[in-house]
C-alpha cells in the first residue's frame, strides 16, 4: 500500500533573466588576476626592442675602447707647417718633439696647441692627427706692426710680445706708451701716418706720455710736440705750417712745438746757430 507523503520545502525562485549586454557579478578568477592582466597588456615587441637598444648602448663604449686599443700606435713624427719668419722652425720642431712616442689616440691635442701658442712669435696653432702615427701642427705667426717701448713688438692686431730676436723685423715705426693704451696709440699712429703719406711725409714714430701728451716723429727725424688737448687740430696746423714755411728747410729743423694756438715754435739744429724761433 502506497502512502502519499507531502514534503513541503522552500521554493527556489527561478533565475531572473539577464538584461542584454549585462555582465555577471560573479567573481571570475582568471578575469580578475592583476598579474595576468598586466602581462597581457605589456607591448612585448617594444620592450624587447628597447632591451636590445640598451644592451647595444652599453656595449658601444666597451667595443670602441677595444677597437681603439687595438688600433692605437705611438706617434712617430710631428710635421710643422706654416710660413715662419721670426720663429725658428728647428726650435719649434724641437718643442713639439716632446710628444713623439706618445699614444696616437690618447694624446691631448689641446695640450700640444697650448704649448705651441706659448711661444712669443706664434699667433695661433691648429693640431690634427694623420693616421696611423703622425701629427700635423699648422702655425700662424704674429705680424709685427711696430716696436713698442723699445723692448717689445706690437702686432697688427694689437698684441704685445717680446721675442729674443725682435731686431729680425728690421726697420719699423717706434711706438711708445702705457701698455693699457696700446690700442689708442696704434689708432692715432695709423691716422697720422695716412695723412702724412698723402703729403709725401714719412711717419717714424709716436709716443704717448703717461700724463697724456703726444709726440710725433717724422721719418726725417723731426719731433713734433702735440700736447694733450686738441691733438688732431694741432696736428693739422703743424701740417699746414710745415708745408708752407718749413719743408724747404727741413734739414735744419730739430723739433717743432705745435702746442700754440696761433702757430708753432721751431727749434733749429745747433749747426744753424739758432736756439729756437716761433713761426
trRosetta pair geometry for C-beta under 8 A, 3 or more apart (Angstrom, degrees):
i j d omega theta_ij theta_ji phi_ij phi_ji
13 16 8.0 8 135 -49 114 79
18 22 5.2 -145 -179 66 96 117
18 24 7.6 -56 -111 -75 141 77
19 22 4.3 82 65 -20 87 126
24 28 8.0 100 83 -45 109 110
27 32 6.6 -64 -158 17 81 145
28 31 3.9 34 97 24 123 115
28 32 6.0 129 73 -6 71 94
29 32 6.8 -80 -144 49 18 90
29 33 6.7 38 158 -51 60 99
30 33 6.0 -40 -154 -3 32 117
30 36 6.9 -54 -167 77 65 165
33 36 4.0 47 97 17 118 114
33 37 6.5 165 89 -17 62 85
34 37 5.5 -57 -147 37 34 113
34 38 6.2 33 156 -19 69 105
35 38 5.8 -53 -148 36 31 109
35 39 6.2 35 152 -23 64 107
36 39 5.5 -51 -146 35 33 116
36 40 6.3 26 158 -14 66 107
37 40 6.0 -59 -147 40 28 105
37 41 6.2 25 155 -21 64 113
38 41 5.7 -62 -145 37 30 110
38 42 6.7 41 157 -37 65 96
39 42 6.3 -47 -158 11 28 111
42 47 6.2 6 167 -30 111 143
43 46 4.3 25 115 25 118 114
43 47 6.3 149 89 -19 66 88
44 47 5.3 -53 -140 39 37 114
44 48 6.1 39 161 -21 69 104
45 48 6.0 -57 -152 35 26 109
45 49 6.5 23 153 -16 62 108
46 49 5.7 -56 -146 39 33 111
46 50 6.2 35 155 -21 67 106
47 50 5.8 -55 -148 36 30 111
47 51 6.4 31 154 -21 64 105
48 51 5.7 -53 -150 33 32 112
48 52 6.6 32 153 -19 64 104
49 52 5.7 -54 -152 34 34 112
49 53 6.5 34 151 -19 66 104
50 53 5.6 -53 -148 35 34 112
50 54 6.3 34 155 -18 67 105
51 54 5.8 -54 -148 37 31 111
51 55 6.4 31 154 -20 64 107
52 55 5.8 -57 -149 36 30 111
52 56 6.4 28 154 -17 65 106
53 56 5.8 -58 -149 38 30 108
53 57 6.2 32 154 -21 66 106
54 57 5.6 -53 -146 35 31 113
54 58 6.4 29 155 -18 64 105
55 58 5.8 -56 -152 36 30 110
55 59 6.4 23 152 -16 64 111
56 59 5.6 -62 -146 40 33 109
56 60 6.4 49 154 -41 67 95
57 60 5.9 -37 -149 8 32 116
58 61 7.6 -58 -173 30 34 97
58 62 7.4 18 145 -1 62 116
59 62 5.6 -69 -157 48 45 111
59 63 5.5 42 152 -23 81 112
60 63 5.8 -60 -141 41 26 108
60 64 6.0 28 161 -21 66 107
61 64 5.7 -54 -142 37 29 111
61 65 6.2 29 159 -19 64 107
62 65 5.9 -58 -151 36 28 110
62 66 6.4 26 153 -18 63 107
63 66 5.7 -56 -148 36 33 111
63 67 6.3 32 154 -19 67 106
64 67 5.7 -56 -148 36 31 110
64 68 6.2 26 157 -15 67 108
65 68 5.9 -56 -143 40 29 107
65 69 6.1 31 157 -21 64 108
66 69 5.8 -54 -147 35 29 112
66 70 6.4 27 155 -18 63 107
67 70 5.8 -59 -152 37 30 109
67 71 6.2 13 156 -7 67 113
68 71 5.8 -64 -140 47 31 102
68 72 5.8 48 158 -48 69 100
68 105 5.3 169 -173 169 113 176
69 72 5.8 -36 -138 8 28 118
71 105 7.6 81 91 -40 95 135
71 132 7.8 -126 176 -142 87 103
72 103 5.7 -14 -175 -158 125 96
72 104 5.7 -179 -154 45 68 97
72 105 5.0 -87 -107 14 102 115
72 106 7.3 33 -141 -14 139 94
73 76 7.7 -24 136 -28 115 100
73 104 5.0 34 62 -15 68 133
73 132 5.5 51 25 151 146 100
73 133 4.8 -67 106 -88 129 102
74 100 8.0 55 159 173 99 54
74 101 5.3 -17 -171 -148 123 36
74 102 6.8 130 -148 64 75 16
74 103 7.0 -60 -105 -94 51 32
74 104 6.8 154 -165 -38 4 86
74 133 6.4 30 85 -144 51 113
75 78 6.8 30 164 -59 123 90
75 99 5.9 -2 72 135 157 86
75 100 5.5 -122 104 -127 99 42
75 101 6.4 -44 61 12 80 21
75 102 5.5 5 18 57 115 69
75 103 7.5 30 -19 89 90 14
75 104 5.6 144 -65 -89 72 67
75 107 6.4 25 -37 -34 135 153
75 133 5.9 161 -129 -177 32 70
75 134 7.0 112 -152 -104 77 21
75 135 5.9 -1 -145 -15 128 105
76 100 6.9 33 -165 -153 15 92
76 133 4.2 42 5 137 105 123
76 134 6.5 -45 58 -76 85 69
77 100 6.9 24 -94 -116 24 112
77 133 7.2 75 21 117 75 87
77 134 5.1 -13 69 -118 88 92
77 135 7.7 -161 101 35 50 65
78 93 7.3 164 88 -145 99 73
78 96 4.7 -134 119 130 152 119
78 97 6.6 -156 36 -88 124 48
78 99 6.4 83 -62 70 143 105
78 100 6.2 -115 -11 -68 105 91
78 134 7.2 165 -90 -165 35 65
78 135 4.5 -9 -117 67 84 101
78 136 7.6 176 -162 -84 58 23
78 137 6.2 28 173 -8 103 111
79 130 8.0 13 20 13 120 143
79 134 6.7 27 -8 177 101 113
79 135 7.3 -169 27 95 67 52
79 136 4.9 -15 65 -114 104 72
79 137 7.0 -179 89 27 51 69
80 89 6.3 167 94 -154 135 85
80 92 5.4 120 -140 115 161 117
80 93 5.4 -119 -2 -79 135 81
80 96 6.6 157 -70 25 108 146
80 137 5.1 -20 -108 71 64 104
80 139 6.7 -3 -167 -1 91 118
81 136 6.3 4 1 -174 120 97
81 137 7.0 164 24 84 72 50
81 138 4.8 -27 74 -105 103 72
81 139 7.3 158 79 18 48 71
82 138 5.5 124 -55 -168 104 59
82 139 4.0 -129 29 63 161 70
82 140 6.0 -129 -147 -71 134 41
82 141 7.2 146 148 -23 121 83
83 141 7.1 -91 93 10 73 115
84 87 4.6 -88 -151 69 111 93
84 88 7.5 132 156 -104 139 4
84 89 5.3 161 52 -63 157 88
84 92 7.4 -139 -107 2 152 147
84 121 7.7 74 -149 127 88 141
84 139 7.3 34 -78 86 98 123
84 141 6.2 128 -122 -51 53 131
85 141 6.1 -168 31 89 88 170
85 168 7.3 164 147 131 83 122
86 121 4.3 -171 94 -120 113 135
86 141 6.1 142 37 -160 98 136
86 142 7.7 -33 40 59 142 83
86 144 7.6 96 -51 -24 144 118
86 163 5.9 123 167 53 125 175
86 165 6.4 170 -161 87 82 108
86 166 8.0 16 -141 -107 128 41
86 168 5.6 149 -115 78 75 134
86 169 7.0 -9 -82 -63 114 87
87 91 7.3 -131 180 66 74 109
87 92 5.8 44 161 -49 116 128
87 119 6.5 70 -122 135 117 134
87 121 3.9 -161 -60 82 92 143
87 122 6.4 60 -81 -59 147 78
87 139 7.3 -66 68 128 165 148
87 141 5.9 -150 -2 -101 114 114
88 91 3.8 66 82 13 116 109
88 92 6.4 172 88 -12 60 83
89 92 5.7 -57 -145 39 31 110
89 93 6.1 31 157 -18 67 107
90 93 5.9 -56 -147 38 28 108
90 94 6.3 30 153 -20 63 107
91 94 5.6 -53 -148 35 32 114
91 95 6.5 36 151 -24 64 102
92 95 5.6 -49 -151 29 35 113
92 96 6.7 18 157 -7 66 104
92 116 7.1 52 -155 -136 100 93
92 119 6.8 -45 -102 -47 91 175
92 122 7.9 122 -115 -65 124 124
92 139 7.2 -76 -165 -16 152 163
93 96 6.2 -60 -144 43 33 99
93 97 6.3 49 153 -40 64 102
94 97 5.6 -43 -149 15 31 121
95 98 6.8 -34 170 -7 42 108
95 115 6.6 -178 159 145 111 110
95 116 7.0 135 109 -99 131 65
95 119 7.1 -123 -27 -63 175 128
96 99 6.2 -41 179 24 67 106
96 112 6.5 55 -134 -156 97 103
96 115 7.4 143 -94 99 67 123
96 116 6.6 13 -74 -78 107 105
96 135 7.6 -138 169 92 124 129
96 137 5.8 -123 -108 -12 162 157
97 100 5.0 -24 -163 0 63 121
98 115 7.7 -100 49 164 137 165
99 102 5.1 -65 -167 23 66 128
99 107 5.8 79 -164 -142 119 136
99 112 5.9 -20 -39 -94 158 114
99 135 6.8 2 104 15 132 155
102 106 7.2 -116 161 78 95 95
102 107 5.0 103 113 -82 123 108
103 106 3.5 31 88 36 140 105
103 107 5.7 -177 77 -33 69 77
104 107 6.7 -51 -157 8 14 111
104 129 6.6 96 179 -145 88 125
104 131 7.9 81 172 -115 142 59
104 132 7.0 -45 -120 165 168 57
104 133 5.8 -93 -86 -114 129 53
105 129 7.9 35 -95 -117 49 161
107 111 7.6 -121 177 53 72 116
107 112 7.1 35 160 -35 111 121
107 135 7.4 -79 100 -72 153 136
108 111 4.0 71 92 -1 108 112
108 112 7.2 171 97 -9 62 80
109 112 5.5 -51 -154 35 43 113
109 113 6.2 47 148 -22 70 104
109 127 4.4 -174 -166 96 98 119
109 128 7.2 37 -139 -89 147 29
109 129 7.3 -102 -77 -40 127 88
109 135 7.7 178 -113 -138 93 122
110 113 5.5 -51 -146 37 35 116
110 114 6.3 36 155 -21 66 104
111 114 5.9 -52 -147 35 30 110
111 115 6.5 30 155 -19 62 106
112 115 5.9 -57 -150 35 30 111
112 116 6.5 26 155 -16 65 107
112 125 7.9 -121 126 127 79 134
112 127 4.8 101 91 -100 123 167
112 135 7.0 -99 -160 174 172 153
112 137 6.8 -122 151 -95 119 118
113 116 6.0 -61 -151 36 29 107
113 117 6.2 18 158 -12 66 113
113 125 5.0 -180 -144 90 70 106
113 126 7.1 13 -113 -112 114 23
113 127 5.0 -127 -63 -1 88 117
114 117 5.9 -62 -143 42 29 106
114 118 6.7 41 155 -34 63 100
115 118 5.9 -48 -158 16 31 116
116 119 6.3 -43 -177 8 44 112
116 122 5.7 -142 149 178 78 171
116 125 4.1 65 95 -56 132 170
116 127 7.6 154 6 -58 141 112
116 137 6.1 174 -81 -169 159 134
116 139 6.3 -127 165 -95 130 115
117 122 5.3 -131 -120 110 43 120
117 123 7.9 -35 -135 122 89 16
117 124 6.5 4 -107 -125 114 32
117 125 5.2 -135 -57 11 86 109
118 122 7.7 25 48 55 28 123
119 122 4.6 68 70 3 97 114
120 161 4.6 139 -169 177 89 116
120 162 6.3 -102 -133 66 140 42
120 163 4.1 177 99 -78 142 79
120 164 8.0 148 28 -5 151 64
121 141 5.2 -24 159 -140 95 97
121 142 6.0 -140 -165 28 48 95
121 161 7.2 151 -80 136 35 151
121 163 5.6 36 -57 -80 89 140
122 125 6.0 2 178 -47 130 104
122 139 5.5 -69 -131 -160 105 118
122 140 7.4 94 -161 69 66 47
122 141 6.5 -68 -106 -107 40 53
122 142 7.3 52 98 -18 6 88
123 140 5.0 -57 62 103 107 90
123 141 6.0 80 -3 156 99 15
123 142 4.5 137 -64 -69 100 67
123 143 7.9 -8 -48 -6 144 67
123 155 7.1 125 -94 -140 115 165
123 157 7.7 100 -140 24 127 139
123 159 7.4 157 -118 35 89 159
124 139 7.4 166 89 -153 47 53
124 140 4.9 8 54 47 87 110
125 137 5.9 -12 -169 -172 112 95
125 138 6.9 151 -158 80 58 48
125 139 4.9 -17 -103 -102 84 75
125 140 7.5 -159 -74 20 43 70
126 137 7.5 156 78 -156 44 47
126 138 4.7 -12 58 59 96 101
127 135 6.2 -6 -168 -176 97 112
127 136 7.2 161 -151 83 49 51
127 137 5.2 -11 -101 -103 81 74
127 138 7.9 -168 -74 23 35 68
128 135 7.2 158 82 -156 36 66
128 136 5.4 -14 61 58 85 97
128 138 7.9 12 10 0 101 105
129 134 7.5 126 -167 82 54 53
129 135 6.1 -42 -105 -103 51 69
129 136 8.0 169 -102 18 6 80
130 134 4.2 -29 70 80 106 103
130 135 6.9 173 18 -97 85 17
130 136 5.6 69 -25 -21 119 107
131 134 7.9 -24 52 36 6 83
142 153 7.7 134 114 108 128 122
142 155 4.1 -90 -176 -96 108 135
142 157 7.7 -107 -141 30 90 106
142 159 6.0 -104 -131 74 134 128
142 161 6.2 126 49 17 167 147
143 155 5.7 93 63 -157 54 90
143 156 4.8 -6 86 -1 108 115
143 157 7.9 94 48 -8 91 86
144 153 4.5 -53 -125 -178 116 130
144 154 7.2 97 -151 69 70 38
144 155 6.0 -73 -97 -102 38 55
144 156 7.7 94 135 -32 7 74
144 166 7.9 133 -107 -154 153 83
144 169 4.8 -45 64 -119 151 154
144 172 6.3 -69 131 -94 112 164
145 153 7.9 137 41 175 59 84
145 154 5.5 -47 53 98 103 84
145 155 6.0 87 -8 170 95 20
145 156 4.7 132 -64 -81 110 56
145 172 7.2 126 129 -170 31 128
145 173 7.7 -31 143 49 72 105
145 175 8.0 9 107 -1 101 139
145 186 6.9 36 115 -128 157 112
146 153 7.4 166 89 -155 36 65
146 154 5.6 -4 60 51 80 102
146 172 5.0 -178 -125 148 44 111
146 173 4.3 -43 -119 75 115 86
146 174 6.6 175 179 -92 106 12
146 175 4.5 75 114 -2 143 109
146 186 7.9 -175 22 -107 127 83
146 189 7.3 -39 -35 144 160 166
146 205 7.7 136 -163 -115 129 73
147 150 6.2 40 152 -98 123 33
147 152 7.3 133 -169 82 60 45
147 153 6.2 -55 -112 -103 46 61
147 154 7.7 74 157 11 8 84
147 166 7.3 99 -114 155 91 126
147 172 5.6 138 -21 83 79 109
147 173 7.3 -152 28 98 76 43
147 174 5.1 -20 66 -114 110 63
147 175 6.8 166 80 31 53 68
148 151 7.4 -55 91 59 69 62
148 152 4.3 -34 69 82 102 96
148 153 6.2 118 10 -150 96 9
148 154 4.3 92 -50 -32 128 103
148 160 5.9 -92 72 -124 161 99
148 175 5.5 -22 -104 79 66 94
148 176 6.9 142 -164 -94 50 46
148 182 6.9 1 -136 -124 138 114
149 152 6.0 31 53 27 96 96
149 175 7.9 -34 -30 101 53 63
149 176 5.0 107 -86 -127 56 81
149 177 7.5 -115 -65 33 95 36
149 179 8.0 -44 -20 -71 144 78
150 174 7.1 19 -74 -150 73 111
150 176 7.2 9 -17 -91 81 114
151 162 6.4 -7 141 -122 83 119
152 160 5.2 18 155 -170 146 95
152 161 6.5 150 -165 76 99 26
152 162 4.6 -65 -110 -82 83 87
152 166 7.3 -154 -155 -109 24 157
153 160 7.4 154 81 -152 44 51
153 161 5.7 -24 64 67 91 78
153 162 7.2 161 17 -91 74 39
153 163 7.1 -8 13 20 125 93
153 166 5.2 -171 -39 -141 111 114
153 169 6.7 113 -115 -7 138 154
153 172 7.8 50 -132 72 96 160
154 158 6.6 -17 -177 -143 104 33
154 159 7.0 158 -157 77 58 38
154 160 5.5 -27 -100 -95 76 65
154 161 8.0 143 -99 20 30 67
154 175 6.4 -46 24 62 139 133
154 182 6.0 -173 -125 -166 139 124
154 186 6.9 -139 137 -77 142 116
155 158 6.7 -39 72 31 78 19
155 159 4.3 9 30 50 119 91
155 160 7.9 -135 6 -63 80 21
155 161 6.9 39 -32 9 103 111
158 182 5.8 131 -162 116 88 112
158 183 5.3 13 -134 -89 141 81
158 186 6.0 -110 -97 -2 89 161
160 179 6.4 -48 -27 -143 165 102
160 182 6.3 -126 -54 -94 111 164
162 166 7.0 -50 -154 -56 48 132
163 166 5.2 144 66 -64 84 74
165 168 4.7 30 147 -21 102 119
166 169 6.5 -32 178 7 57 109
167 170 7.8 75 170 -64 57 26
169 172 5.7 -4 124 -27 120 129
173 189 6.7 138 133 -173 155 136
173 193 7.6 -76 -75 -86 155 135
173 203 6.2 -10 -103 124 130 94
173 204 6.0 164 -125 177 76 28
173 205 5.2 164 -174 -85 81 57
173 206 7.4 13 167 6 124 80
174 204 6.7 6 23 149 92 76
174 205 3.6 -13 63 -108 83 132
174 207 7.8 -9 120 -63 94 92
174 217 7.0 2 59 51 107 144
175 182 7.8 87 131 -144 132 75
175 185 5.2 121 -173 144 118 128
175 186 7.1 17 -140 -78 164 62
175 189 6.0 -61 -99 -60 117 155
175 205 6.4 -160 -67 -152 41 77
175 206 5.7 1 -118 60 75 80
175 207 7.4 166 -162 -84 40 50
176 185 7.5 -158 68 -145 26 154
176 205 7.5 30 -1 178 94 113
176 206 7.6 -163 33 100 68 48
176 207 4.2 -2 62 -121 109 86
176 208 6.9 -168 98 33 63 61
177 181 4.9 -86 141 84 125 114
177 182 6.8 168 76 -86 109 48
177 184 7.5 -114 133 76 161 99
177 185 4.6 -174 18 -64 146 139
177 207 6.6 165 -59 -164 78 50
177 208 3.5 27 -105 56 122 104
177 209 7.7 -63 -116 -24 75 12
178 181 4.6 71 67 13 91 107
178 182 8.0 -114 98 -42 53 65
178 208 7.1 -75 14 100 75 112
178 210 6.1 91 -54 -109 110 71
179 182 5.9 -11 -166 -38 44 109
181 184 4.6 -47 -173 40 83 119
181 185 5.9 86 127 -26 89 96
181 208 5.9 -105 116 96 140 152
182 185 5.8 -56 -149 37 33 110
182 186 6.3 35 154 -20 67 106
183 186 5.7 -53 -147 36 33 112
183 187 6.4 31 156 -18 66 106
184 187 5.9 -56 -148 37 29 109
184 188 6.3 24 157 -14 65 109
184 208 7.0 59 101 -72 110 168
185 188 5.9 -58 -146 41 30 107
185 189 6.0 30 156 -21 66 110
185 206 6.2 168 -167 102 89 113
185 208 5.2 -121 -90 -6 104 127
186 189 5.8 -58 -144 38 27 111
186 190 6.3 27 158 -19 64 106
187 190 6.0 -55 -149 34 28 110
187 191 6.5 26 155 -17 62 107
188 191 5.8 -57 -150 37 32 110
188 192 6.3 24 157 -13 67 109
188 206 6.2 -172 104 161 105 158
188 208 7.7 108 47 -66 150 117
188 214 7.0 -113 159 -126 154 141
188 231 7.6 -23 -141 127 129 145
189 192 6.0 -59 -145 41 29 105
189 193 5.9 29 159 -21 66 111
189 203 7.1 126 -172 170 82 139
189 205 8.0 -44 -125 -163 121 30
189 206 4.5 -152 -91 20 95 142
190 193 5.8 -54 -140 37 27 111
190 194 6.5 31 159 -22 61 105
191 194 6.0 -57 -155 31 27 111
191 195 6.8 22 153 -13 62 106
192 195 5.8 -57 -151 38 36 108
192 196 6.1 33 154 -18 70 108
192 203 6.3 128 112 -114 93 130
192 206 6.7 129 46 -80 146 135
192 216 6.2 -138 179 -120 158 130
192 235 6.4 -106 -111 -157 103 146
193 196 5.7 -55 -143 40 31 111
193 197 6.2 35 157 -24 65 106
193 203 3.8 -77 -110 0 85 164
194 197 5.8 -53 -147 33 28 112
194 198 6.8 31 153 -21 61 103
195 198 5.8 -55 -156 30 33 113
195 199 6.9 7 154 1 64 109
195 235 7.5 92 78 144 157 120
195 239 6.8 -81 149 -86 120 151
196 199 6.1 -75 -154 49 34 96
196 201 4.0 -91 -168 84 89 100
196 202 6.7 -48 143 75 126 2
196 203 5.0 136 60 -56 149 92
196 218 7.3 -175 -144 -122 142 89
196 239 7.9 -139 -92 -106 63 112
197 200 7.6 40 -169 -78 34 23
197 201 7.3 -101 -65 60 25 60
197 202 7.9 54 -88 -104 66 40
197 203 7.3 -50 -47 -11 85 106
199 239 6.4 159 -8 -159 170 112
199 243 6.5 -92 -169 -79 131 129
201 218 6.1 -61 177 -142 106 116
201 219 7.2 169 170 22 60 103
201 242 7.8 42 -90 121 149 144
202 218 6.2 98 76 180 70 74
202 219 2.5 -10 98 -2 124 144
202 220 6.8 122 49 -26 108 71
203 206 7.8 -16 -173 -39 108 99
203 216 7.9 -70 -138 -167 84 101
203 217 8.0 90 -171 84 54 63
203 218 7.0 -68 -110 -129 34 48
203 219 6.4 17 35 -44 15 92
204 217 4.5 -75 80 114 104 98
204 218 5.9 56 9 131 107 17
204 219 4.7 151 -52 -89 101 46
204 221 7.4 17 18 -78 168 36
205 216 7.6 156 90 -163 56 43
205 217 4.0 11 56 48 93 122
206 214 6.8 -17 -170 -164 96 97
206 215 7.3 159 -156 82 49 51
206 216 5.6 -13 -106 -109 80 63
206 217 7.1 -145 -66 20 38 79
207 214 7.1 150 81 -155 53 49
207 215 4.6 -9 57 57 102 99
207 217 7.6 55 -9 -18 98 106
208 212 7.1 -22 -172 -139 92 30
208 213 7.6 157 -155 78 49 39
208 214 5.8 -19 -101 -99 67 71
209 212 6.6 -34 75 38 84 22
209 213 4.3 10 31 52 126 86
209 214 7.6 -132 8 -64 83 27
209 215 7.4 68 -35 -8 99 104
211 228 7.0 -74 127 -79 83 133
212 228 4.2 56 113 -127 106 112
213 225 7.4 -12 172 -162 116 89
213 226 7.5 156 -175 74 71 64
213 227 5.5 -56 -133 -147 91 30
213 228 5.0 -63 -84 -57 60 81
214 225 8.0 137 90 -162 56 45
214 226 4.4 -26 82 66 102 114
214 227 7.0 -9 39 63 77 25
214 228 7.4 137 -2 -92 79 38
214 231 5.4 57 27 -132 142 131
215 223 5.9 -3 179 -172 107 104
215 224 6.9 157 -162 77 57 49
215 225 5.6 -22 -109 -104 85 58
215 226 6.8 -176 -90 17 32 83
216 223 7.1 151 82 -160 49 52
216 224 4.3 -14 62 59 101 105
216 226 6.2 59 -10 -23 102 121
216 235 7.2 94 -28 -116 152 102
217 221 7.3 -26 -171 -148 96 27
217 222 7.4 161 -153 83 53 42
217 223 5.4 -23 -100 -102 75 70
217 224 7.6 -171 -76 18 28 76
218 221 6.8 -31 77 37 81 22
218 222 4.6 9 36 55 120 89
218 223 7.8 -143 12 -72 77 26
218 224 7.1 69 -29 -16 97 110
220 250 5.6 12 127 156 164 122
220 251 7.7 -99 -179 -87 127 53
221 254 8.0 -45 125 -137 102 52
222 250 6.8 -90 -39 -162 137 87
222 253 5.2 17 -110 109 122 109
222 254 7.0 164 -120 173 68 14
222 255 6.9 165 -162 -96 69 29
222 256 6.3 30 171 -4 113 104
223 254 7.5 -7 28 149 91 60
223 255 4.8 -16 65 -118 95 83
223 256 7.2 -176 92 30 49 66
224 235 7.8 93 130 -117 139 69
224 238 5.5 68 -158 -157 137 158
224 255 7.7 172 -80 -164 33 60
224 256 4.8 -12 -111 70 76 102
224 257 7.9 171 -158 -87 51 21
224 258 5.8 20 -177 -8 97 118
225 255 7.2 35 -17 177 99 104
225 256 7.2 -159 22 97 72 52
225 257 4.7 -7 52 -121 119 66
225 258 6.3 179 79 28 60 70
225 259 5.9 -42 117 -26 103 107
226 231 4.9 64 147 -141 123 82
226 234 4.9 146 -150 98 81 130
226 235 5.9 6 -121 -65 134 82
226 238 7.5 -76 -93 -23 92 142
226 258 5.6 -4 -102 67 59 115
226 259 7.1 139 -167 -71 18 78
227 230 7.7 15 83 58 119 76
227 231 6.9 -155 76 -91 70 75
227 234 6.5 112 36 -20 104 174
227 258 7.6 -126 1 85 97 74
227 259 4.2 104 -42 -108 128 110
228 231 7.4 -66 170 -60 16 102
230 233 4.4 -38 176 42 99 117
230 234 5.6 105 114 -25 88 96
231 234 5.9 -59 -146 40 29 109
231 235 6.2 33 155 -24 64 107
232 235 5.6 -54 -148 33 30 114
232 236 6.6 29 154 -17 64 104
233 236 5.8 -55 -151 36 32 110
233 237 6.4 32 152 -18 65 106
234 237 5.6 -53 -146 37 34 112
234 238 6.4 40 152 -22 65 102
234 258 4.4 125 175 130 100 113
234 259 6.6 5 -135 -93 146 40
235 238 5.7 -50 -150 32 31 113
235 239 6.7 35 151 -22 63 102
235 258 7.1 105 -79 114 33 161
236 239 5.6 -49 -152 30 35 114
236 240 6.6 34 152 -19 65 103
237 240 5.7 -53 -151 34 35 111
237 241 6.3 27 156 -12 68 107
237 258 6.1 148 83 -162 104 112
237 263 7.9 -155 165 -125 122 17
237 264 7.0 161 127 -51 102 103
238 241 6.0 -61 -145 42 30 105
238 242 5.8 30 159 -23 67 112
238 256 6.2 115 -141 126 111 136
238 258 4.2 -54 -67 -92 109 145
238 264 5.9 90 -107 -82 72 145
239 242 5.9 -58 -144 36 24 111
239 243 6.3 15 163 -12 62 110
240 243 6.4 -65 -150 38 24 102
240 244 6.2 7 161 -7 63 117
241 244 6.1 -68 -142 45 27 103
241 245 5.6 -35 -178 34 67 113
241 246 6.5 42 134 -3 78 114
241 258 7.9 179 35 -110 136 99
241 263 6.7 110 -100 -155 145 65
241 264 5.1 173 84 12 165 123
241 279 6.1 127 -170 106 124 121
242 245 7.3 -83 -124 55 12 72
242 246 4.6 -60 -139 57 54 117
242 247 5.9 85 153 -56 73 79
242 250 7.9 52 -169 -94 98 99
242 256 7.3 -34 -82 -99 104 171
243 246 7.8 -5 -19 49 15 77
243 247 5.4 26 -129 -34 39 129
244 247 7.9 107 24 2 16 103
245 279 5.6 168 114 -178 155 143
246 249 5.9 -83 -156 59 52 89
246 250 6.3 87 146 -80 82 66
246 253 5.9 39 -170 -56 118 149
246 256 7.5 10 -131 -89 174 134
246 266 6.8 -176 -103 -106 129 139
246 279 7.3 -173 -57 31 106 175
247 250 5.7 -7 -154 -45 36 110
249 252 4.7 -38 171 35 93 117
249 253 6.5 102 115 -33 84 95
250 253 5.7 -57 -149 26 40 114
251 269 8.0 -53 143 4 56 143
252 268 5.4 -15 153 -150 93 99
252 269 5.6 -130 -165 22 48 103
252 271 7.9 -117 -130 74 78 95
252 272 5.0 74 -159 -68 110 140
253 256 6.5 8 180 -52 127 97
253 266 6.0 -73 -128 -162 102 108
253 267 7.6 92 -164 74 66 53
253 268 6.4 -65 -107 -112 43 57
253 269 7.1 36 74 -25 4 88
254 267 5.0 -65 70 107 102 93
254 268 6.2 89 5 169 97 14
254 269 4.7 134 -53 -76 105 64
254 270 8.0 48 -50 -19 148 63
255 266 7.6 153 86 -161 53 44
255 267 4.0 8 57 49 95 120
256 264 5.3 7 -176 166 100 132
256 265 7.1 154 -160 79 50 50
256 266 5.6 -15 -107 -106 76 66
256 267 7.4 -144 -68 22 33 76
257 260 7.0 77 117 -18 92 96
257 264 6.2 159 77 -169 51 75
257 265 4.1 -5 54 56 110 101
257 266 7.8 -141 22 -63 75 26
257 267 7.4 71 -18 -19 97 100
258 264 4.8 -27 -98 -111 64 106
260 263 5.3 -22 98 66 136 61
260 264 6.1 -176 37 -95 114 30
260 265 6.4 113 -25 -24 130 89
260 278 7.4 89 -52 -148 168 114
263 278 6.1 88 106 172 132 91
263 279 5.6 -163 180 95 118 52
264 278 7.5 -177 100 -152 35 65
264 279 5.7 -7 66 59 78 96
265 276 6.3 21 170 177 103 108
265 277 7.3 -174 -157 102 68 29
265 278 4.8 -38 -105 -101 76 76
265 279 7.4 158 -108 17 24 71
266 276 6.7 172 91 -154 48 63
266 277 5.6 -12 61 66 94 74
266 278 7.3 161 16 -102 74 23
266 279 5.6 40 -13 -11 117 114
267 275 7.5 -36 -141 162 78 45
267 276 4.6 -24 -104 -102 68 95
268 272 4.4 -73 152 63 128 141
268 273 7.9 -16 102 57 132 40
268 274 4.2 49 42 72 140 104
268 275 7.5 -9 46 -2 91 2
268 276 6.9 -169 11 -87 75 38
268 277 7.3 24 -20 12 110 96
269 272 5.5 98 67 -3 72 103
270 273 7.6 55 176 -67 46 30
274 277 6.1 -32 170 -22 131 108
